[in-house]
């Protein structure tokens, strides 16, 4: 098949990178379309994955700008599909669903946000979605009838043991590992679904770091501009190596949803601090069923400090969380293998999953 994959965020690169290689190995021709977003292009270049940038200047300043850019992307993807005779479109974007609907092509949207968390996506994509592939714990609202659920997580598409093995030698390239270290993430919280959401402020970070420095080193990865006093903690690495660094951290703390889930996939205790706490199905399952992550609302900083101190005082912290991770992995499927099968066999794969959901457990 000729398959178009649209990526609009660095997280989508990780989601699809192994899927792309497997699709190509099976003889499919894969075209990757992107817009300029943070380190997305750097990730693709470093991974030697060819791509087409259909929106090199992302200058959104208003809701109208967001709408207009969506129309521009639709137009460019539409003609790209015609030129390259695309058979199937996939991605996590509204444009995938919209263009596929216009051209009467097959489309598979991958999603992991509950409908209530990302209502704008549902409004833009919902009427056009053909199939929404999402974890069982997600509440897709009005899109439930169009959904195919699987027992896994998107992040397992690149952090499942079948596709990722942490390498301590990679970490040693960047810093001395003789002391424990903590990975901190500052998100920009500027996406359409982040409106009104608060995270780690400067004052909270300063108090948090005063606690952590007694136990080990601190390394920050940040979407937003860092205050001068935090520059000494900045982590300067090849973006492709972040999961190796994460895999050997003592704790992950941040206001990013994505990296909280990633830490949980690796068995690293993660504490997320923002107003999404208690609202996202995937993270709620990881917290309440597997106890791999902990969500604390931005109005409760004392709980943040308390949870961090509690974790740091667990004598067998690493072994305990690796055991919790193994329980989670035993329940879940290999997302990469499942996605590749689903895309290559679509739409028959949708029919199979509707009639026999347990078919997914062939992908372990």
N, C-alpha and C positions, 0 to 999 in steps of 0.2 A: 504493500500500500504506500501511497504518498500521504504522510502524516504531518500536520501542522501543530506545533506546540507553542502557545503564547505564554511568555513569562513576564510578569510585571513587578516582581519583588525578588530580592536575593533568596528568600526562603523557597521560592518556586524553582530556582536553579537546583537546590539540593533535592527537592521533591522529585524532580524529573531526571536528574543526571544519570542515574543508573538505569532508569526506564529507557532513556534515549539510547544508551549503549546496547541494551538488550534488543530493542526494536531494530537497531541497525544490524546487529549480528544475525538477526533472523531474516535479513534481506529487505527490510523496509527502508524507504527513503524518508528521512526526518528533516523538517525545516523548523528552525527555532526563530521566533519573532519576539522582540523585546521593546521596551521603552527604557530610557535612561532612568535608573533608580538606584541611588546609593552605590554599592559595590557590585551590582549585577553584571556589568560588562567585564569588570576585572575577573570575576569568578569564571565567566565563560572563556575569556582569553587564557587564563591560567590552566583551565581544563582542556584547552585546545578544541573547544566545541564551536564550530562556525555558527553565525547568527546574522540576522538582519535587524537593524535598529529602525523601527518605523516611527519612533517619536524621540529624537535625540534631545529635544529641548522641552523639558517638563516644567512649564511656568504657570502652574495652577495657583490662582489667587482667590477664586470664588467658585461657587457651585456652577455658575455658567461655564467657567473655564473647564471644570471637570466634565461637564456635559459635552462641550465642544470637542475636547480631546477624545472623548469616547467616539464621537461621530467621525473624527479624522482617522482614528485607528480602525474603525469599522470599514471605512472606505478603502484604506490601504490593504487591509487583510482580505477584503472582498476581491480586489483585483489580483492580489497575490495568489489566492486560491484558484482563480481562473487560469492565470498564467502557468501555474505549476500542477494543475489538474489534481488538486488535493481531494483525497477520499474521506478523511476524517480529521476533525479539529479537536484538540484537547487543551486544557489549561484550567486555571482558577478564575478566569476573567469573564465579565459579561459579554465581551466582544466575541468570544468563542461561540457562545450560544446564539448571539444575534446574527452573525455572519452565516453560521451553519443553517439557521432557519431560513435566511434569505436565499441561500443557494440550494436548499434541500439536501444538504450533506449530513453525514453522521457527525455527532458531537458527543463528547464525554467531558463534563465538568467535574473537577475534583474540589471538594470543599471540606473544611473542618471547623468553620465557625457556625455556631447556632444562629438561626434566623433572627432571633431577638438582638443578637450582638452586632450583626451587620445588615440592618434593614435596607440600606441603600443598595446593596448588592442584590438583594432579593427583588427589589423594584425594577432594577435595570435588567437583570438577567432572567428573572422568574418566568415571564411569559414565553420566553424563547428556549428555555432549558429543555433538552431532550432527555438527558440522564444526568443525575447528580450522584456521584459516587462519594460516599462519606462514611466515617466511623459509625458504628451502631449507636453510640451514646449521643450523637448529635441530634438536636431537634431542628428539623428543617422547615418547620411551620407549613405553609401552604405548598411547599415543594416536596412534602413527604410522598405524595403519589408518584412523583417523578424520580424518587430516590432509590438507589440500590445501596444497602448497608453492608459493611464488612467489619469483622471483628479485629480491628487493628487501629493503627494511627498513621497519619501521613509521614510523620518523622521516622517511622520504622522503614520507610522506603530508602533511607540512607544511613540509619543507625542500627538496623537489625544486625546481629552477629554474622548473618550470611553475606552481608555486603560491606561491613565496616569492622576493622580491628584496630583499636587504639595503639599508637606507637609512642612509647616514652622517649625514643630518640628524637622524634620530631619536636617534642617539648624542650628537650635539652638544647636545641639549636637557638632558642630564644632567651632562656634564663636558667639560673641555677635552681635545681629542684631539691636541694638539701633541706629546705624548709617547706612546711605545708603552705599552700597558697589558695586564694579565694578569687573566683571569677565574678566580676561585677558587670552588669549590663545596664546602660542608660538608654532607653528608647526615646525616640523623638516624640511619640504620641501625637502625630499630626495627620494620621490617616482619617478618612471620612468616618470610620467607626470609633475613633478615639475622641470625638468631640465631648468636652466636659470631663475627660478622664485625667486624673492626677496620678503622679508616681513619686519617685524618690527626689525630694528637693535637696538643695545644697546643704541646708542645716541638718536634715536627716542623714545625708551621706556622711557629713563630718562626724556625727555622733556614732554612726555605724562603723566607720573606719577606725575610730578610737578604740572600739571593742575588738575589731578584727586584728589590728596590728599587734596585739598581745600574743596572738596565736600563730601568725604567719604573714606572708606577703600578700599584697593586693594588686590585682591587675584589672584594669577597666577596658571594656570594649564599648564604644559609645556611638550612637547615631547623632546625638545632639552635640553642640559645641561644648567643650569642657571648660569649667572655670579654671583659672590659673593654678589654684592650689591642688587641683587634681591631675595636672599634666604629668606629674612624676609617676603616676600609676598607669598611664596609658599603655595599652598592649599593642605593640607594633609588630604584626606578623603577616604572613601570607594568609589571606582570608580562607583559603582552602584548608588551612591547618587548625582552624578554631575548634573543631570537635576533638582533635587529639589533645589540645590544651584543656578543654572542658572535662575530658574523660579522666584526668588525673587530679582535678581540683578537689579540695576538701569540701567546699560549699560553692553553690551558685546562688547569687542574690541579684535580683533585677526587677525592672518594671516592664519587661518584655514577656508576652505570652509564649512566643515561639521558642525562645531559648530556655524557658522554664520547662517546656515539654521535652526539649532536646536533652536537658540535664537528666530528667526522669528516665528517658530512654536508655541512658548510660549508667543509671544507678547512682547518680550524684545528687545528694540532698539539695533540693532547690526551694528557695523562698521567693515568691513573687509579691511585689508590693505595689498595688494600684487598685483602681476602682472596679476592675473586672472581676475581682475576687468573688467567688460564689456564683458566677454567671455563665461559665463556659463548661459545656458538658465534658469535653475531653479532660480538662484539668480537674474537674470535680471527681471524675472517676479515678484519675491518677492520685488524687489526694485521699478520697474516702475509701476506695477499694484497695489500692496498692500502697498508700502512705509514702509516696515518693516525692511529693511536692506539697507546699503549704502556701495558701493564698491569704494575704492580709490586706485589708482595705487601707487606703491612703490616709484615712482619718484616725488610724490606730497605730502610730509609730512605736508606742511602748510595747505593743504586741510583737512588732518586728524585732526589736532589740531582744525581747524575752525569748522568742523562738530561736534566734541565732545563738544565744547563750545556751539554751537548752540542747541544741544539736551539738554544739562544740564540747559539751560535757558528756556526751555519749562515748564510752570508752572504746567500743567496737563499731564505731560509726560506719566505716567503710564496709566491713563484712556484713553488717545489718542491712545496709541499703543495696548491696549487691544481691543479697538473698531476696529482698523485695523485688528487685529487677527480674530475677529469674522466675519468680512467680508470675509476674506480668508477661514475660516473654512466652512462658508455657501456655498462656491463655490465647495469645495473639498470633496472627499469621504474618508471613513475610510479604510486606506490602508491595515491594518491587515485583516479585514473581506474579502476584495477583494482578497488579495493574497491567503488566505486559500481556498476560493472558486475556484480560478483559478487553483491552484495546484491540488486540490482534483478532479476536473472535467476535467483536461487536458487529451486529446487535444480537447474535445468537447467545453471547455470554450473558447479556441482560436477561434473556429468557431462561437460561439455565439457573441463574441466581434467584430469579423469582420463584421458580418451581422447586429448586433444591438448594437453599442457602448454605447447607453444609458442604456443598461442593468446594467452597473456599478453603476448607481445611486440607485440601490437597497441597496447599501452598504454605508449608511450614518452614 
